[in-house]
Amino acid sequence: MNILILAAGYATRLYPLTLTKAKPLLTVAGKPMMEWVIDNLAPIPGISKVFVVTNNKFAADFQTWADGYNASHAKLPFTIVNDGSTSDADKLGAIGDLNFVVQKFGIENEDLLVVAGDNLFSESLEGYGAIAREKNTPVLGVYDVKSLDEAKKYGVVAVDGNGMISQFVEKPAQPPSTLIGIALYYYPKHIVPLIRQYLAAGNNPDQPGRFVQWLYPRTPVHAWSVPGTWFDVGSKENLAEANRVFAKFAE
């Protein structure tokens, strides 16, 4: 299984903090956001490669981070990928970046776990890896934000009695529930080629949940409830909140 970490955004809502540092490298409760992601992915067995797709502005910073991480943790096979973009004006978008890495490294026929580098997880994602292998279908990480106002910011999902996605609405004005899809996706190797098909049809290359929205009417997509606490940092205010909440999970 390959892992692809999406880290090519410019996080303009967090300016000036992100003018000189990529959002996933900002520190939360004593360590970069990336490490909250990696530390909780590392227990998944059978990881072949970890691709981190970023932009021309921050590629060197991510390489420095990866070298430092491997010097102080169990070594992981990182490959830092520069998508060539320099600003929001020429960015590829999350799904565009996903396709860029798949094509560049010829991994279209390999299982792929995709996660945003600015997700904060308090608990191991080993169970996610287990269900992904068991089901051999796409699997979407889901989380109950317990607030309809908060749910408006995300893709809101419904799950049927078999644990499969039965509805996916991107950023609805009136959310039908508080269960959201987060930027944690598993695509088995027979699904990965559909990413290129999705883009070739002219669909939105940004917002990675859009691909799941397109996918679930075509093939079963399972849901997996993220354990513990999950946090998405989108503003300076909730960066401060993330520091407060995740302080209790810091080692």
N, C-alpha and C positions, 0 to 999 in steps of 0.2 A: 504494500500500500504506500502510495506517495502522499505527502501532505503539501498543500499549497496555502501559504499565508498571504492574504491580501494586505498590502501595506503601501500602496502607491498613491493614496489620496493626499491632498494638501491641507485638509482640516482648517479651512479659512475661518470657521467660526471660533477657533481657539487662538487666533492671532492676538497678541504677538508671540505667544508661547511657541507656536508651530512655524514661525518664520525661519527659525534656525534649527529646529529639531522636529523630526517626524512624530506624529501623534503616538504611534505604538512604542516609541522610545521615551516618551514622557514617563516620569516616575509616579507610581501609585503605591503608597504604603511601603516605600523603601526599595522597590524594584520596578524596572520598566514594564509597561503593560505587556509587551511581547513575552516577558518571562512568566506572567500569569497564564498566558496561553500555552507556551511551550512546556512549562512544568507540569501542566495538567494533561497535555497530549502525550508526553514522554512515556507514561505507563502502557500505552497501547502497543501490543506486540506486533512485530513484523513491519515496522516502518522502514521503507527503503531509502527514501530521500525526503528532505524538507526543503521545498522551494519557497523563498521569500521574494515576492514580486514587489518592487518599489520603483521609484522614479529616478531620473538623472540627478536630481537635487540631493537625494539622501542615500543613494546606493552605497557610497563609501562608508557612511555612518553605520548602515546595517551590517556591512562586512566587519567593521571594527567590533560591533556588538556581538556578532556571531563568533568571532575569534575569542572574545573574552568569555562568552558563555561556555564554549567548549573547553576553555582552560580551567573552569571552576565547577563544571557539572559533568554528568555522564555525556560523552561525546555523541553528537548527532550529526548526520551528514547534510549540513546546510549548503544550499546553493543560492546565492543572492542574485536576483535577476533584475536588471535595469530595463524598464520598458521604454526608455528613451524620451519620456515626456518631461517637460520642464515647468508646466503650470496647469491650472484647471483648463486653460484654453486648448491644450493639445493632449490632454489625458485620454487614455484608451477606455476608461470606465472599468468597473470591477469585472464584468463578464468579458470585456475585451482583453483585460489583463489575463484572465483565466485561459482564454483561448490562445493568447500570445505564448504563454508558458507551455501549454500542451503541444502546440505546433513546433515551437523552437526546440524542445527537448524530446520530441517524438514519443510522448507518453499517452497517446490517444487510446492505446489498448491495455492500459494499466488502471487499477482501482485508484481513486483519488478522493482524499478528504480535503475539503476547502474550509478555511476559517478566516475571519477578519482579525487582523493583528491588534485591534483595539478592543476586543472583547475581554472582559474580566471574568474569570471563573474562579470560584472558591474551592471547587472539588475536582477530583480526577475525572477525566473523560474516557477512562478505560472501558466503562460500560457502553459508551457510544461506539467504540471500535468493535465491541463484541456483537452488538445488535446489527451493525453494518455488515459484518461477515456472515451472520446468521441469516439475515433476510435477503442479501444479495440484490437489494433494490435501492433506489435513492432513499436516503434518510435525512430528514430535516430536524435540527435541534429546535425545540419549542420551549417557551418559558411563560409562566403566568405573571404578568406585571401588576395584576390586581387593581388596575385603574383604567377606566375607559378613556380618560383624557390621555394617559400615557400611551395606551394602545394605538391612538391616532397617528403616532410617529412611526409605526412599524407595519409590517405585513401581518394582518390578523388571520388566524387559521381556525378551521374546525376539523375535528378528528372523529372518524366513525368508530363503530364498535370493534373493528379489526385493527385499530391503531393506525389507520391510513388517513392522509389528508383528503378531506372531502370539500373543502372550500379554502381559498386563499385570496384575500383582498388587500391590495397594497395601500397603506396609509388612508384608511376609510374615514370619512367625516363623521360617520356614526358606526363605530365598531360593534359588530354583533357579539363580541366576547372580549375577554382580556388576555386570551392566549395568543402569543405572537410567535412568528417564525424568526429565529435569530440567524446571524451569519455563521452558521455551522452546518455544513452540507457534506454528505457522502454520496459519491457517484461511482457505482461499480463500472468496470471497464466497458460493458456493453452500452452504457449510457453516455460516457465521455464524448464520443463522436457527435452526439446531438448538440453539444455546445456550439460547434461550428455551424451546424444546420440552423440553429436558433438565430445566430448572427447573420447568416447568409440571407435569411428571410426578412432582414431589415428591422429586427426587434431591438429594443432598448439595450445598449451595451453596458449601461451602468446599473446600480442597484441589484446586487446579486440575487435577491429574492425573486426578481422578475423571471429568472430562468425556471425556478421552481413553479411559479405561477403558470408558466407556459407548459411545464412538464407534467404536472399532476393529472390533467385530463387525458393525457396520452399514455401514461404508465403509472402503476402504483407507486406512491411515495409514502413511506412510513414516517411517523413522528417519534421523537425520543425526547422525553422531558429532562431538561438539564437539571441536575441535582444541586442543592445548596443555593448559593447566591450568584446571580449573573448581573453584570452591569455594563451599560453601553455609555461611554463618555462622549458627549456631544457638545459640551459648553464648559466654560471656566467654572460655572457654578456647580455643575455636577461632577467636575473633576475634583473639586474640594470635597463633595459628598462621597465620591469613590474613595478618597484617601481616608475619610472617617470610617466608612463601612468596612473597608478591606484591612484596616489596621489590625483587626482582631484575627485575621487569617494569616498575617505575616509571620514568617518563621522567626 
